[in-house]
Amino acid sequence: MELQFQFPDGVPKYIAIYEQLKEKIINKQIKPNEKLPSKRKLAEQLNISIQTVQNAYEQLLSEGFLYSVERSGYFVAKYNEEWLRVPATKKPSIKPAEEKTIFNLKNGQVDAEAFPYKIWEKIYKNQLQSHPVHNSAWQGEESLRKEIAQYLHMARGIACEPEQIFLFSGTQQQLQALCIFFGNISVAVEEPGYFRATSIFQQMHYDIEYVPIDQAGAAVPSKMVKLYYVTPAHQYPLGVVMPIERKARLLQWAKEVDAYLIEDDYDAEFRYKGLPIPPLSNLDQLQRVIYFGTFSKTLIPSIRMSYMALPLPLAGEFQKFYQNQKPTVSRIDQLVVAEFMRSGHFAKHIEKMRTLYRKKRKQLLAALQTNLTDEFKIFGDTAGLHIIIQLPPWLEEGRAVQIASENGIAIDPVSTCYQTKTTNHLVMVGFGAIPIESIFPVVETLAKAWLESRE
């Protein structure tokens, strides 16, 4: 048998032999069980190396197109069914969709342009030069835990020791670790509430009480539960600030039923009316409260770093329970954050962002008040990085989100935060990511599109 091959420029010769030989086999130009030329003979015929032919044969052998017989050579494999090949057809010409600029008005976003990248890069390089090649202790770098403890004392009025602080790569991750530690328990969550936290409890197959939010925030659960996940400083998503009377009632309840409150203080650094709201942990000093904090809002989300402060008795048990655990956060990142805090850059950055977000919030409220009618109600704007808009009866949430998307604007529905009921007329509008100069024209476009949809 004499086989003919072509060798296109830029294609390895063994690939050319492999592809053309496979084509001949599929198209039945070579019959099953027919013997192929020996490697030496085909190499001489094509004036190439034996190794090149062997590479092609071996590839076909591994794919089942050939079989080999010792001392006899290579043969075309027998097949029982037709090897069908979809005939090549001309692909329709598809005009690429016109890319639309997306203006990010989603909740919880930060202004990445304002992050001090040069300072961060300098600290990062300095830390790398110290060769931190080993893992941290699973609880986290002591230097960072010390800085966090000091920050909590100065900024949030919480007295705790570094031994009470545990580093994780996100709120969900640390909540999951906490659930595994407590075992099979009953829990309570706010309704509406942070759906990513709720999903952890659901994945644990816990008995969950969904506690309705009222004008004072999270109410006292009606059932016996061990953990109650709350956001008192800036209720997520509605933005309610919990008054002191409700805080005291919750702490008394937790003491009476031997429960723990998980306080997620996710964006309390950013308050725009009055002084920062003291956390539950300030009143309780970590007796019945487990404090959750994160760097996702104060720095940037991609750092993926969060922490929790446990009551002292729990901290020892938790440490022992996870004594064989590996760390979940990069050591180099922990060292960089620790130095960023120690050198004063963290405090300066937060103050800078407070000023920037205050200006953005003011611009957003002005734009909404200018362009929307009185049928739209705005609330939840005293803190955090988003506000709530209550839509008029004629504009449902899903339609409002769709209209925004059609105009290149991304906003969030509130209905995803409900588990036992839903809402059709609430949306979240964030102001963290969008440039301040874009707020007014973007809101003008959104408001116009919403109002026109009524016609």
N, C-alpha and C positions, 0 to 999 in steps of 0.2 A: 504494500500500500504506500502510495506516495501522497503526502499531504502538502498543500500549499498554504503559506501564511504570509501576511503582510505585517510590516513593523512600522507603525506610525511614529512620527517624531514625538519625543517626550513621553512615550509609554514604554516602561520596562519590557524587554523582550519576553520574559517568562509570563507576564500579564497578557501580552498580545497572544501568545500561544494558548494560554489557559482560556481566554475569552472566546477565541475563534474555534478552538476545539470543542468547547462546550456548546457553542452555537451549532456546530456540525452534528453533535450528538442529539441535541434537542430536536433539530430539524430532520433527524433520521438519515442524514447523509452518510453516517456510519452506523451500521446495524448493531444491535445487542450481541454481545459475546465475540464481536470482531476484535482481532488482535491489532494493537497499535504498533507502529514501528518501534524498535528498541531505542533506548535513550541515545546510544552511540550512533546508530544509523541516522536518526532524525537530526542529531547535532551535526553530523557530517554533511547531511543534505542541506541544512540551513546555514552552515558555516558559523555555528555558535558553540558555546561550551556545553558539555554534558550536564553540568550543574544547572544551567538555565532550563534545559528540558526537564530535568528531574524536579525542579521547583514547580513547573507547570503541572506535571503529572501528579505530584504529591497533593497539590491543591485540589485537583479534580478527584483524586482518590478520597480525600477527606470529606468532600461534599457528596460522595456517593455516585458520581458519574462514571467512575472506573473501579475495577477490582484488579488485584494482582495475584498472580500464581507464581510461587517460588520457582526459579530457574526457567520460567516460561515468559514472563513479562507482564505487560498491562493489557487489560481487555475492557471493552465497553460494558458497563453494567446493564443487566437485564431489568426491565421495568414492566410492571403489570398494567399500569394505567398510562394514559396519554399524558405527556408533559405538555400542558397547554400554556401558551404564552399569549397574553393579551396583546392583540395587534396594536402597533403604535399608531396613535391618532394625533392629529394636529391639535395641540392644546389651544383652547380659546384664548383670545387676547383679553386679558383682564386689566382694566385700567386701575392702577393703585388708588385706593381711597385717599381723598385729600386729608392730610393730617390736620387735625383741629387742635388748637392750643387749649390745654386744659388748665383752668384756673382752680387751684386747690383751696376749696372752702370746707374741707372735711375737718371733723373735730380732732383735737389732740395733736395736731401737727405743729411743728416748730419752725422758726425762721432759720434755716440752715445757713443762709448767707451771712448771718450775724455771728456765727460761731468763730471763736478766735483760733483759726487753723494754724497760723504761724506759731503762736505760743504753744499750742498743742504739739505741733510737729517738733519743736525744739525740745520740749520735755520728753517726748517719745524717743528722740535720738539719744538724749542723755541717759535715759533708762536702759536703752538697748546696749549702750557702751558698758554698762555694769554687768552684762551677760547673765540676765535672770533666766537661765535655761531650765530650772527645775519648777515643778508645780508648786502652787501655794498649798497651805493646809486647806482642807476642804471647806472650812468655815470662811476662809478669805484671808487676805493679807492683813496682818496685825496693824500695819501702818495706816491702811485705809479704814479699818474698823475704828481706830482711834480718831481719825479725822471725822468720820461720820458721827461718832458719839459726841464729839465736841460740837459739831454742827447742830445736831439735834438739841443739845443743851442751850446753845446760843440762839438759834433761830426758832425753835419750836418749844423750848422750855421743858424738854424731856431729859430727866437725869437717868443715864444708863451707862453701863460699862462696855468696853469693847467686847467682852466675853458674851454679851447678850445679843450681839449683832452677827448676822449671817448673810453672806453675799450669794446672790443667784443671778441667773441670766434672764430674768424677767419675772413679772408678777405671777403669771400662770405657773411658771416652773416652781417658784417658792411656795405657792398655794398648794400645788400638788404634793410637794415634799411634806408640808404641814398635814395634809389629809392622810398621807400614808403613816405619819407619826401617830396621829390620833386614832386611826383604825376605823372601824365600822360605827359611825355616829350619825346623829341627826343634825342638820344645819339649817340656818335661815339666811335669806338674801333679800335685798331690797327689790321692790317691784314698782316701777321699772328699775333695772340695775345694770351693772357691768356684765354683759353677756359672756365675755371671755372667762370671767371668774365663775359665773354660773355653770358654764360648760364643764369646768373641772369637777364641780360637785356632781353634775349629771353623769360624767364618765366614771365617777367613783360609786355610782348607783346609791347615792345617799337619799335618805328621806329628807326632802327639802320643803321648808315653809317659805312661801313668797309673801313677804310682808309689805303691804301697800305703803307708799310714800304719802305723807300728808304735808301740811304747810310747815311743819317743824322737822321734816325729814323722815328718817327711819323711825318707825314706831316700835314698841316693845312686842316681841313675838308672843303668840298665844300658846305655842307648844313648847315642850321641853326640848331644847336643842343644846348642843355643846359649843358650836361655833356660829357666830353671826357676822356676816361680811357687810360692812357699812362704809359709807363715804361721807362723813359728817361735815367736813369743812367746805365741800363743794359737791353736793350729791350728783352722782352720775346716773342719768344724763340731765336731769331737770334743773340742776344748779341751786337747789335749796341749801341754805346755810343753817345748820342745826343750832338752836338756841341752848343756853346753858341749862335750862330746866329739863329739856329732853335728854341732854347728855348725862345729867345727874340721875335721871330716871333709868336710863340704860345701864349705867354703872351699878346702880343699886340692884337692878334685875340680874345682872351677870353675877354679882356676889351671892345673891339669894339662891340661884339655881346652879351655881358652880359652872358657869359658862364663860367663854372667852369671846370678846369682841375683836374681830379683825378690822382694824382701821386702815383703810387704803387712803393715804394722804397724797394722792397722785399728782395734784397740781396746785396745792395750797400755797406755794410760794408766790403765786400771781393773784393778788387781791387788789381791787381797784376802788373800793369804797371802805374807808376806815382802816383800822389796823388789821394785820393778819389774824385770822381766826385761830385761837388756841386749839390744838387737837385734843381729842378724848384722852390721849396718853398724858397730856399735860396735867389734867385733873387726877388721873388714875396713877400716874408714875409707874406704869407697866406692872400693875397688879392683876387686872383682869383684861387688859388690852394688849393685843399683838399688833405692833405698828409696822405698816408696809410703806416703804419709800422707794423712789425710782429716780434714775438719772436721765430717763427718756425725755422728760420735759425740760429739765434744767440744763441739760447738755444736748445731746442728739440721740435719737432712738437707736441708731445703728451700733452704738456702743454696747447695747444689750446688757445692762447692768442694773440690778435692783437689790434691795436689802430689806431685811426685817429685823426688828428688835423684839426679843421675847422677854416675858417676865422672868426674873432670875431663877425661880425654881424650875420653870419649863426649859430654860436655856441649857442647864446641866443635863437634863434628861434627853433633850433633843440632840445635843452634842454626842452623848453616849450612843444614842440610837443610830446615828449616822457616822460612827467613828471609822468605818471602813469605806466611806464614800470618797470619791474623787472630786476635786473642785469643778465647778461648772462655769467659771468665769476665767478668762485669760489672765495669767499673772501679770504680764506686761501691762495690760490695760488697767488692772487694779493699781499697779505702781504709778502709772501716769495720772490716774484720777487722784490718788493720794497726794502726789506732789502738786497737782493743779489746785487742790484744796489747801494744802499746807502753805503754799506761796501766796495765797490771797486772791488768785485769779478766779476761783469759783465764786466767791462773794461778789467780786466786781462784775463778773458775767451775769449773775442773777439780777443785780441791780440794773445793769444795762438792759436786760431783757424785760424787766418790769416796766421800765420807761418806754421801751419800744412797743410792747404789747398794750400798754395803756393808751398810747397814741393810736394804734391800730383799732382797738376796741372803740375808741371815741369816733374814729372815722367810719367804722362799720355802722354804728348806731345812727350817726348823722345821715349816712347814705340810705339806710333803711327807712328812717323817718321821713326823708325827703321824697323817696320814690314809691313807697308803699302807702296804701290807704289805711284808715283807722280800723279796717276789718282784720288786719294782721296785728297780733299781739306779740310783744317781745318780752322775755323774762330770762332769768338765770344768768344775768350779765355782770354780777358783782365780782366774780372771780373766774379763774381758769382761762381756757383758750377757745371757748365756744359759747354761743348763745342759743336759746331756743326760740323758734318762731312758731306761734300757734296760727295755723292757716284758717281762712274763712271756710264756712260749710261747703262752698261751691268748688273748693280746690282740695282734693284728697292728697295725702302724703305721697303715694306712689306716683301720681301724675306730676306733682311738684318736683320730685327728684328727677323724673324723666325729662321734663321740660328744661331743667337746669343742665342735664347732661347733653341734650340736643344743642344747647348753646355753649358747650365747652366748659361748663361749670360743675364741679364735683361737690355735692353736699351729702349729708347723711340722714337717713330716716331714723325716727325714734322708736318705731314699732319693733325693731329687732331687739330692743332692751326689755320687752315684755315677754312673759312666759305664760301667764294664765289668762290674760286679756290682751287687748291691743288698742292702738290708737290710729286714727286715719288722718289726723290733722296736726301733727307735730313734726318739725324737722330741726336738725342741728346745723348751725352754720359756724364754721371755725374761722379764725382770723390769724392763726399763728404763722402759716406758711406764705400766704399771699403778700406780695410787695405792697406797701402802704399806698403807693401811687396808683395801684391797680384797683383798690377797693371800690372807690366811687363808680368808675365806669363799669366794673363787673356787676356790682349790685344794681346799677341802672339797667343793664341788659337783662338781668334776672327778673327784676321787678316788672319791667315792660313785658317780658314773655309770659310771666304769670298772669298779669292783668289782661293781656290780650287773649289768653286761653279761655276766659269767661265768655267771650263773645260768641 
